[in-house]
């Protein structure tokens, strides 16, 4: 996740295209593994149907956006590739936003399960909305 920001730098991409490709391919492989695991974990998540559905959708969206970004790069549609990577990275960043929101939601709701059900959606939906604004 730390190197992800560098991947979005046009200056860095142009000066180090081979590093960009290697990091990108590593990211795609990591997402393939992680998103499949995320879907499986979502199926077994605490918090009932609301939390399970949120985490399963996150895993599916992360997988789809990353595959589509890879496809666009392979077909040399770099503008579309960058848009799809923005969505993929926003989904990936849900891991961070979940950890930021969880203590706040527990403090607000006073209950872990209620907070977890909310964060299952709040950790990624706003990220994708922001990505939509950025990816214009």
C-alpha positions as CSV (number, residue, x, y, z in Angstrom):
1,X,0.0,0.0,0.0
2,X,2.9,2.4,0.7
3,X,4.3,2.1,-2.8
4,X,0.9,2.5,-4.4
5,X,1.0,6.3,-4.3
6,X,4.2,6.3,-6.3
7,X,2.5,4.2,-9.0
8,X,0.1,7.2,-9.6
9,X,3.0,9.6,-10.2
10,X,3.3,10.3,-13.9
11,X,6.9,11.5,-13.4
12,X,7.8,8.4,-11.6
13,X,6.1,6.1,-14.1
14,X,7.9,7.7,-17.1
15,X,11.3,7.6,-15.4
16,X,10.9,4.0,-14.2
17,X,8.5,2.2,-16.5
18,X,10.1,-1.2,-15.7
19,X,9.7,-0.7,-12.0
20,X,6.1,0.4,-12.5
21,X,5.4,-2.9,-14.4
22,X,7.0,-5.1,-11.8
23,X,5.3,-3.4,-8.9
24,X,2.0,-3.5,-10.9
25,X,2.3,-7.2,-11.6
26,X,3.2,-7.9,-8.0
27,X,0.1,-5.9,-6.9
28,X,-2.2,-7.8,-9.3
29,X,-1.0,-11.2,-8.0
30,X,-1.3,-10.0,-4.4
31,X,-4.8,-8.8,-5.1
32,X,-5.9,-12.0,-6.8
33,X,-4.8,-13.9,-3.7
34,X,-6.1,-11.3,-1.2
35,X,-9.5,-10.6,-2.8
36,X,-10.3,-14.3,-3.0
37,X,-9.3,-14.6,0.7
38,X,-11.4,-11.5,1.5
39,X,-14.4,-13.0,-0.1
40,X,-14.0,-16.2,1.9
41,X,-13.4,-14.3,5.1
42,X,-16.5,-12.1,4.3
43,X,-18.6,-15.3,4.0
44,X,-17.5,-16.1,7.6
45,X,-17.5,-12.5,9.0
46,X,-18.9,-11.6,12.4
47,X,-21.9,-9.3,12.2
48,X,-24.5,-11.2,10.3
49,X,-25.7,-10.7,6.8
50,X,-25.1,-6.9,6.7
51,X,-21.4,-7.3,7.5
52,X,-20.9,-10.4,5.4
53,X,-22.5,-8.7,2.4
54,X,-20.4,-5.6,2.7
55,X,-17.1,-7.5,3.0
56,X,-18.0,-9.9,0.2
57,X,-18.9,-7.0,-2.1
58,X,-15.6,-5.4,-1.2
59,X,-13.7,-8.5,-2.2
60,X,-15.6,-8.9,-5.5
61,X,-15.2,-5.2,-6.4
62,X,-11.5,-5.3,-5.5
63,X,-11.0,-8.3,-7.7
64,X,-13.0,-7.0,-10.7
65,X,-11.4,-3.5,-10.6
66,X,-7.9,-5.0,-10.5
67,X,-8.5,-7.5,-13.3
68,X,-10.1,-4.7,-15.4
69,X,-7.1,-2.4,-14.7
70,X,-4.7,-5.2,-15.8
71,X,-6.7,-5.9,-19.0
72,X,-6.6,-2.2,-19.8
73,X,-2.8,-2.0,-19.3
74,X,-2.3,-5.1,-21.5
75,X,-4.4,-3.5,-24.3
76,X,-2.4,-0.3,-23.9
77,X,-5.5,1.7,-22.9
78,X,-3.5,3.6,-20.2
79,X,-6.1,6.3,-19.4
80,X,-8.7,3.6,-18.6
81,X,-6.0,1.5,-16.9
82,X,-5.3,4.5,-14.5
83,X,-9.0,4.9,-13.8
84,X,-9.5,1.3,-12.9
85,X,-6.3,1.3,-10.8
86,X,-7.7,4.3,-8.9
87,X,-10.8,2.2,-8.1
88,X,-8.7,-0.9,-7.2
89,X,-6.5,1.2,-4.9
90,X,-9.5,2.7,-3.3
91,X,-10.8,-0.8,-2.5
92,X,-7.4,-1.8,-1.2
93,X,-7.3,1.2,1.0
94,X,-10.5,-0.1,2.8
95,X,-8.1,-1.9,5.1
96,X,-6.9,1.4,6.4
97,X,-10.2,3.2,6.5
98,X,-11.7,0.3,8.4
99,X,-9.1,0.7,11.1
100,X,-9.7,4.5,11.2
101,X,-13.5,4.2,11.4
102,X,-13.8,1.3,13.8
103,X,-12.8,3.0,17.1
104,X,-15.0,6.0,16.2
105,X,-18.0,3.8,15.4
106,X,-17.5,1.8,18.6
107,X,-17.5,5.1,20.5
108,X,-20.6,6.3,18.8
109,X,-22.6,3.1,18.9
110,X,-21.2,1.7,22.1
111,X,-21.4,-1.8,20.5
112,X,-18.8,-3.7,18.5
113,X,-21.3,-5.6,16.3
114,X,-23.2,-2.5,15.3
115,X,-19.9,-0.7,14.5
116,X,-18.7,-3.7,12.5
117,X,-21.9,-3.8,10.4
118,X,-21.5,-0.2,9.6
119,X,-17.8,-0.3,8.9
120,X,-18.3,-3.3,6.5
121,X,-19.7,-0.7,4.1
122,X,-18.2,2.5,5.4
123,X,-14.6,1.3,4.9
124,X,-15.0,1.1,1.1
125,X,-18.1,2.8,-0.3
126,X,-16.8,6.4,0.4
127,X,-13.4,5.4,-0.9
128,X,-14.9,4.4,-4.3
129,X,-17.0,7.5,-4.4
130,X,-13.8,9.6,-3.9
131,X,-12.1,7.5,-6.5
132,X,-14.9,8.3,-8.9
133,X,-14.2,12.0,-8.4
134,X,-10.5,11.5,-8.8
135,X,-10.7,9.3,-11.8
136,X,-12.6,11.7,-14.0
